[in-house]
Amino acid sequence: MSNFVPLNDVQAAQHNDSLLRFMTCGSVDDGKSTLIGRLLFDTKTILADTLTQIEKTSRKRGMEAVDLSLLTDGLQAEREQGITIDVAYRYFSTGTRKYIIADAPGHEQYTRNMVTAASTANLAIILIDARKGVLTQTRRHSFLAHLVGIPHIVVAVNKMDLVNYDQAAYDKICADYLAFATEIGLQRAGHDIQFIPMSALNGDMIVDRGDAMDWYQGPTMLDMLEVAPTAHSERDEPFRFPVQFVCRPHASDDPELHDFRGFMGRVESGDVSVGDAVTVLPAGHSSKVKAILLGEQSLSTASTEQSVTLLLEDEIDTSRGDMIVKSDQTLEPVKQIEAMVCWLSETPLSAARTYIIRHTTRESKAKVGTISYKVDVNTLEQLPAQGLAMNDIARISFRLAQPLMVDAYSVNRATGAFIVIDESTNNTVGAGMII
């Protein structure tokens, strides 16, 4: 059920300061915010004034112990109701690596918030109340994690203290969840599921093991996070470089800069080296990389998530929105895409309207082609649909005015994703994952 393995000394040195983005999700009151608060508290990453503030709030509520969930429930409405509404992001680090945590809301009406949080996560912690087992919201969030391609799932069976740390209750929840995961295809190549019993309130199996669950011999939650793979690290990815800006310093007095023409952007996936043969899409012109600049520093190779400037050997007509790829990894520009779309706007989708698709640095006007079906996120049934309301998820095709250079989302999350923009208001109304 797990592909995570302990790091040896060499791997740990290489792993140092790597960044893991993960999210917590699950049903309402499963303890998501408390888990994050416990992680921050036990790793000693809470500022003294913040701790003092939540101690005061906890006393106002008549609580003897500190309510650690207040560390992530930042909105006043969340603190008053004791629920999570918005996505709360928190940052902490250990001696081994850095973390960005997204605390996603559990309510169905905040599905769009959960999708937003999941879009950048490489690991999801799905909490289950040990007293209640696998619920509808647990299944819904597992489906959404599957939809947005999160490769690593940790199923945390929380509140074990309320079932007297009963191993039989834990084993039954694990079996029920595995049966559901198999049904929706959550377990597949490159993806894995790991289970852990814990009590976020008491701190059992979070950072410290505690003494209550000697029958569980697996790693603690922090141990799992320390060795979890980061994004882009588990397989070779094709080189994708959307051009953000063409740098041409016309006013420079330096004769060496007079003919300078650099293409600035971020390496979304893969890597590129000086001398590599590349193709600029959609035009299809080819050249070789003459130089790679990071500020004023010259690099021999640029890799994923680095923002660099590429200089090519040939003068090629290239502008913002073009994509530079390796010549042996080229892809066909398309004028029609099919995708799973989560509708984010209170204004329903209309097939009669024109929308703007923003994909990496490129935009294209688009019309809705067909709506194949929408997904009932509670039952996972595929239902016929003529339009979409807020929080709906559906399979939709779009006809594009300009070609886009896309990969399937399952292959490349960076070039397989897009957002839908309302042409009249410039509001983001949808998020899509290309099939």
Secondary structure, 3 states (H helix, E strand, C coil): CCCCCCCCHHHHHHHCCEEEEEEEEECCCCCHHHHHHHHHHHCCCCCHHHHHHHHHHHHHCCCCCCCHHHHCCCCHHHHHHCCCCCCEEEEEECCCEEEEEEECCCCHHHHHHHHHHHCCCCEEEEEEECCCCCCHHHHHHHHHHHHCCCCEEEEEEECHHHHCCCHHHHHHHHHHHHHHHHHHCCCCCCCEEEEEECECCCCECCCECCCCCCCCCCCCHHHHHHHCCCCCCCCCCCCEEEEEEEECCCCCCCHHHCCCCEEEEECCECEEECCCEEEEECCCEEEEEEEEEECCEEECEEECCCEEEEEECCCCCCCCCCEEEEHHHCCCCEEEEEEEEEECCCCCCCCCCEEEEEECCEEEEEEEEEEEEEECCCCCCEECCCCCCCCCEEEEEEEEEEEECCCCCCCCCCCCEEEEEECCCCCEEEEEEEC
